[in-house]
Amino acid sequence: MQLSRRFLPPMSLLCAFEASARHQSFTAAAAELHLTQSAVSRQIRALEERLGTELFVRERQTVRLSAAGQAYAQEIRAALVRISHATLGFRTNPQGGSLNLAILPTFGTRWLAPRLPQFFSAHPGITINLTTRLSQFDFQLEAVDAAIHFGLPNWPGAELEFLMSETVVPACSPEMAAQYRFAKPEDLLRAPLLHLASRHDAWQRWMASQGCQSGQGSEIQGMLFDQFATAAQAAMAGVGVALLPKFLITRELQTGGLVLALPQLPELESAERYYLAWPTSRAAYPPLQAFRSWLKDAAQEFVTE
C-alpha cells in the first residue's frame, strides 16, 4: 500500500508529541529533546493544526493529554518504537535483517536457544532479538515480528503455525517420592502441589483426566509460580510436586534431580500445543519466512527423535 505524505507529519513533530505525552509536560519534553519549552509548544501546536484537534488540555501552567491525544500517543509511540528497532537491527546487521521474537522463558532457554546455532549457521546474515512474553499481546502495539505461543490455536489478528505438542508429568525430588510413596493420582493430593500462574487449572484438568474424583469440582490449593524454571527448581528442592512438560525437564530426569511421581501411569498429551504466531502484515518479511521454515523443521525433527 502506497503511503500518502499528507498523512505523515514531520518526525520532529511526532518526537516532540511522544515525549510530551510521556512526561505530561512540555518543559520535561524540551529538556529531553534539548529544545526550549516554547519550541516544543510550537511543535505540538503545529501537529494539532495538522490533525484538526487538540491533543492536550492546557490548564494554567500544566498540560494533560486529551482523550484523542491518549489514543494517538499510543499509536505513535508504537510506531516510533518499531522504527527505532528497525534502525537498530539494520545498523547491527545491514546485510540480512533482524527478527524480533517473543519467547516463553523456559521454552526459549531449554529448547530454542540450544538450537539457534543451527539457524545462524544456515542463515548467517539474520539476527534474532529475543524478548520474553508470558501471554498473548497486540502485535500492533509491540515491536515484535513473531512469538512462540502455547495454548489453543487462537490469537486474534495473528496467523499460527503448529510446532509441537507436549506431555506433562507430575515430577518431584527423589526424597519426596520416597517419603510419600505415591501409588495413584489421589495420593498426590496429600503432598504440596506447585502451580504455574499461566496454567492455573492444570492440576484440576490432569486429575480429571486420570479419573480422580477428589480433584474435580473444586480448586486444588498449592504454591503459585510464574515460570516453569522456578517451579522445577522448587520441585528439585523438595518443596512440592510440579506438573511439568516432560521435554523441558529431560536433563533433570536424566541426572536424577527430578523423578516421575507416578512413573507407572501412561503419559497424556496436553490439550494445548506450541505454535509460532505472527501478524499478517509481517508474513512476507524475509527473516520471518526463513525462521518459520527452519523452526518448523527443527520442531519436526525433535518430535521424531
N, C-alpha and C positions, 0 to 999 in steps of 0.2 A: 504494500500500500504506500503510495507516494504521500509524503508529509507536506502540508501546506504551511509555508513560512509565516503566514499571517496568524497562525495559532501557536507560534514558537516565540515566546518572549525572550529577550536577551538574557544570557546566562547570568550577567551581573545582577539583573533584577530578581531572578529566581534565587540566587545565593543570598541576596540581602533579605528576601522574604523568608527563606528557610531558617536563617539564623535568627531573625526577629521573632518568628513563630516559636522557635525552640526556646529562646530566652524570655519571650513575652516582654521584650524590651528593645527599643531602637538603640539605646545607649550601649547596652551589652553587646548587641549585634555589631555595632560600629567598632567597638574595641576588638572583637574577634576578627573582623574583616579589615582592620587598620584603616578605617574611614572615619569621617566625622559623623556625629549624630544627625546633623542636618542633611548630609549626603544620603544616608540610609533612609531618612524620612522621605526625601525626594524620590528615591528609587521605589519605595513602597507605593507612593502616590502615583508614580508613572505606571506601575504594574496594575494598580486599581483602575486607572483610566483605561488601560488596555482591556481589562476584564469587564468593565462596566459595573463594578460593585465594590463596596468597601470590604477589605479583608480584616481590618482591625477596628475595634471600637475604641475611640480615643476619649479618655476621661481625665481631665485635668493634666497631671504630669505622668499618667500611666496609660498603657495600651494593653488590650487583650484581643485575642482572635474572635472574630465574629463566627457565627455558625458556618457560613460559607467558607470563611478563612480556615477553619479547622479541617473541613473536608479537603480543601485544596492543598493545605500544608501536608496532609498525609500522603496524597498522591505525588506531590512534588518531591518530598523527602525520599520516597521510594525510588523515584526516577533518578534523582541525583546520586543515591547510593549505588544504583545499578551502573550509572555512568562511571562512577569512581572505581568500582570493582572491575569494570571492563577495561578501563585505562590502566589500572594496576596490572591486570592479567596480561594485557598486551605488552606493557613495558618489561615485565619479567619473562615473557615468552612470546616475542613478536612473530615467530615462525609457525607455531602450532595452535595457539589459542589456549584458553583455560576453561575448566569446568568447575562450577561451584556446586558441590554436592552436600546435601544434608544427610547425615547418617544417624542411625540408632547407636548409642555409645558402645554397648558390648558387641553387637554385630560388627560394628566398624573396627573395633580393636582386635577382636578374636578371629573374625572370618575374613573381612575385606582387606584390612591392612597387610596381612602376610601375603596376599595375592597381588597387591598392587605392583610390585616389581615386574610381574609378568606383563601387566598392561603397559607400563612405561617402556619395557623392552620392545613391545610390538608397536608402540606409538610414542617414540622419543620426543616428539615436538609438543605434546599436550601436557599441561599442568593441571592437577586436580587439587582444588582447595576444599578442605573438609570443615564442616560446621555441624554441631550437634543439635538435633531437634527430637524431642520425645513424642511429639504428636503432630497431627496434620496442621498445616498453616496455609495462608493465602499466598500462592506463588506471585500474585500481582503486587504484593506488599513486601516481598523479600527478594534480596539479590541472590537467588538460588535457581540453578538451572534444572536440577533434578533432586530426588530424595529417595532414600530407602524407606519403604512403608511396610509395616506389619499390621495385618488386620484383614478385613474383608475387602474385596475389590471395589472400593467405593471412595473416591476422593473428588469432591466437586471441582470442576474446572481443570482436571488433570487427566492425562492418559496413563494407563498402567500396563506394565509388562510383568507377567508371573516369573518369579525366580525359583522359589523352592518352598516346600512345606517344612514343618518341624514336628518333632516328637518331644513332649515334655515328660519329665520323670521326677518323682519325689527323691530328693538327694539330701544326705546328711553326713555328718562326720562318722567315722568308724566307731568312735566311742559312744555316740548317741544310738547308733544301730544296735550295739551290744547291750546298752542299758535298757532299751525299750523292747527289743526282740520283736519287731513288727512282723506280724503274720498275715494280716488282712488290712484292707483300706481303712476300716474303722479304727484300727489301732493307732493310726497317725493322729487322730483327734486327741489322744492322750498326751501328745508331745506339743511343744510350742511350734506354731506354723509361721512361716515367713511369707509375706505377701509383696507383690510388686504393684506400685500405685497405678501403673498403666493397665494392669490386668487384675483389678480389684476382686473380680468374681472368679478368678481362675481355679481356686481351690474348690469352690462350690461346684463348678462345672466338671472338674475332674472327679470329685466324689460322686456326682450324679452319673457320670459315665461308667463308674465302677459299680453302680448299683448300691451305693452306700446311702441308706435312708437317713442316717444321723446328720449328714451334711446337707440335706435338702430342705428348702423352705425357710432357712434361717442363715444369717450371716456368720461365717466362720471367723472367729477372732484370731488375732496374732499381730506380730510386728509388721510395720509397713516400710518398704524401701522404694527409692525412686529409680534404681538401676539394678540390673541383673548382677553386675560385677560385685556390688556391695552385698547383695543378698547371698551370693555364692561364698563370699569371704566370711559372712556371718555363719553360714551353714558349716563351713570348714572349721570355724572356731567352736562349734558345738552349741550355738545359740538356738538353733531350731532346724526344722525340716523345710527345705525350699523346693518349690515346683519350678524346675529349670529346663530350658531347651537342651536336649542331650548333646547336640552338636557343638554347643558353646562351652560345655564343661568336659570335653573329651580329655583334655590334659589332666584335670583334677581327678577324673575317674581312673586314668591310667596310672597316675602316681600314688593313688590311694588317699589323697586329701579329702575326697568325697566318695561315698559309696551309694548305690541304689538302696533306698529304704525298703523297697519291695521288689527285689530282683526277679522273683518268680512270676510277676504279673506281665501279661503281654503289653507291649508298648502301643500307645494310641496316638494318632496324629491330632494336632490341634485343628480346630475349625478354620483358624486364620492362616494366612500364608504371607510370605515375603514377596514384595513387589518393588519394581523400580517405577517411580512416578515422575512425571514431568508435565509442564504446561504445554498445551497445544502450540502455543506461539514459539516454543523452542524445539519443536520436533525435528526441524531441518537443520539445527545447529550442528556443524560437523563434529566438534568434540563430543557432544552428547551422542550422536549416532555411533561414533567409534566406541565409546564407553558402553553404550547399550548393547551392542553386538558382542563385545568382549565379556561383559558381565553375564549375559545370558548363557554363553558357552561355559564360563567358569562355574556357574551355578549348576549346569547340567553335568559337568564333569564331577563336581562334588557329590551330586546325588547318586551317580553311578559308581563312585569309588567303592 
